[in-house]
Amino acid sequence: MAEGNYQVVLCERGIRTFAQHTRNTLDLAAIPSVRRISHLPVVVDPSHGTGRNFMVAPLARAGVAVGADGLIIEVHDQPEHALSDGAQALTLDQYEEMVTEVRSIHEVIATATVG
């Protein structure tokens, strides 16, 4: 931004820890913390942040609930045949279900902050 590029988005993709149950540890507390001190949009990448398909939707829902401005979700029609990151990709049906869920959460959050 100091050089004139104002098209900046911050992304929480997780931090490397000693935990073995995920690729990284997704720090959802960072979202409201950063939003408090910055005007920049913050997105959450639960696909990269966990590396595990079954964790993507729950952490996407949580990310939206804590105020993320957007999500980065890996999707593949056949994750088992993906050339990379298949273990963290949602199927099309899983993605559609997740989108419905996060939209509902977003609507509740938006209504609560307006009303």
C-alpha positions as CSV (number, residue, x, y, z in Angstrom):
1,M,0.0,0.0,0.0
2,A,2.9,2.3,0.6
3,E,3.8,2.0,-3.1
4,G,0.2,2.8,-4.2
5,N,-1.4,-0.6,-4.5
6,Y,-4.6,-0.3,-2.4
7,Q,-6.1,-3.6,-3.6
8,V,-5.0,-5.6,-0.5
9,V,-6.9,-8.4,1.2
10,L,-5.6,-10.1,4.3
11,C,-5.9,-13.9,4.5
12,E,-5.9,-16.2,7.5
13,R,-4.5,-19.5,6.2
14,G,-3.3,-21.0,9.5
15,I,0.0,-21.1,11.3
16,R,2.4,-24.0,11.6
17,T,2.3,-25.6,15.0
18,F,3.2,-29.0,16.5
19,A,-0.4,-30.2,16.1
20,Q,-0.7,-33.4,14.1
21,H,-4.4,-33.4,13.4
22,T,-4.2,-30.6,10.8
23,R,-1.7,-29.2,8.4
24,N,-1.8,-25.8,10.1
25,T,-3.7,-24.3,13.0
26,L,-6.4,-21.9,11.8
27,D,-6.3,-18.9,14.1
28,L,-9.9,-17.6,14.0
29,A,-9.3,-15.2,16.8
30,A,-7.1,-13.3,14.3
31,I,-10.2,-12.2,12.3
32,P,-11.9,-10.0,14.8
33,S,-8.6,-8.8,16.1
34,V,-7.4,-7.7,12.7
35,R,-10.8,-6.2,11.8
36,R,-10.6,-4.1,14.9
37,I,-7.3,-2.5,13.9
38,S,-7.5,-2.5,10.1
39,H,-9.9,-1.3,7.4
40,L,-8.7,-4.1,5.0
41,P,-11.0,-7.1,4.2
42,V,-10.1,-10.4,5.9
43,V,-10.7,-13.7,4.3
44,V,-10.3,-17.2,5.7
45,D,-8.8,-20.2,3.9
46,P,-10.0,-23.3,5.8
47,S,-8.9,-25.6,3.0
48,H,-5.2,-24.6,3.3
49,G,-5.5,-23.9,7.0
50,T,-6.5,-27.5,7.8
51,G,-5.5,-29.6,4.9
52,R,-8.5,-31.9,5.6
53,N,-11.8,-32.0,3.8
54,F,-13.9,-32.8,6.8
55,M,-12.8,-29.7,8.6
56,V,-13.3,-27.2,5.8
57,A,-17.1,-26.5,6.2
58,P,-17.1,-26.3,10.0
59,L,-14.2,-23.8,10.0
60,A,-15.7,-21.9,7.1
61,R,-18.9,-21.5,9.2
62,A,-16.8,-20.4,12.2
63,G,-14.8,-17.9,10.0
64,V,-18.0,-16.3,8.8
65,A,-19.4,-16.2,12.3
66,V,-16.4,-14.3,13.7
67,G,-16.6,-11.7,10.9
68,A,-14.6,-12.9,7.9
69,D,-15.3,-10.9,4.7
70,G,-14.9,-13.9,2.5
71,L,-13.7,-17.5,2.1
72,I,-11.2,-19.4,0.0
73,I,-12.4,-22.9,-0.6
74,E,-10.9,-25.6,-2.7
75,V,-13.4,-27.5,-4.7
76,H,-12.9,-30.4,-7.1
77,D,-15.5,-32.7,-8.8
78,Q,-13.3,-35.7,-8.0
79,P,-10.9,-34.8,-5.1
80,E,-9.4,-38.3,-5.1
81,H,-8.1,-37.6,-8.6
82,A,-6.9,-34.0,-8.0
83,L,-3.4,-33.3,-9.0
84,S,-2.8,-31.4,-5.8
85,D,-4.5,-30.8,-2.5
86,G,-7.3,-33.3,-3.0
87,A,-7.4,-34.1,0.7
88,Q,-8.6,-30.6,1.4
89,A,-11.0,-30.1,-1.5
90,L,-14.7,-30.2,-1.1
91,T,-16.9,-32.0,-3.6
92,L,-19.4,-29.9,-5.6
93,D,-22.2,-31.2,-3.3
94,Q,-20.3,-30.5,-0.2
95,Y,-19.5,-27.0,-1.5
96,E,-23.1,-26.3,-2.3
97,E,-24.2,-27.3,1.2
98,M,-21.4,-25.2,2.8
99,V,-22.4,-22.1,0.8
100,T,-26.0,-22.5,2.0
101,E,-24.8,-22.8,5.6
102,V,-22.4,-19.8,5.5
103,R,-24.9,-17.6,3.8
104,S,-27.4,-18.3,6.6
105,I,-24.8,-17.5,9.2
106,H,-23.8,-14.3,7.4
107,E,-27.4,-13.2,7.3
108,V,-27.8,-13.7,11.0
109,I,-24.6,-11.8,11.8
110,A,-25.5,-9.0,9.4
111,T,-28.9,-8.6,10.9
112,A,-27.5,-8.7,14.5
113,T,-25.0,-5.9,13.7
114,V,-27.6,-3.7,11.9
115,G,-30.4,-4.2,14.4
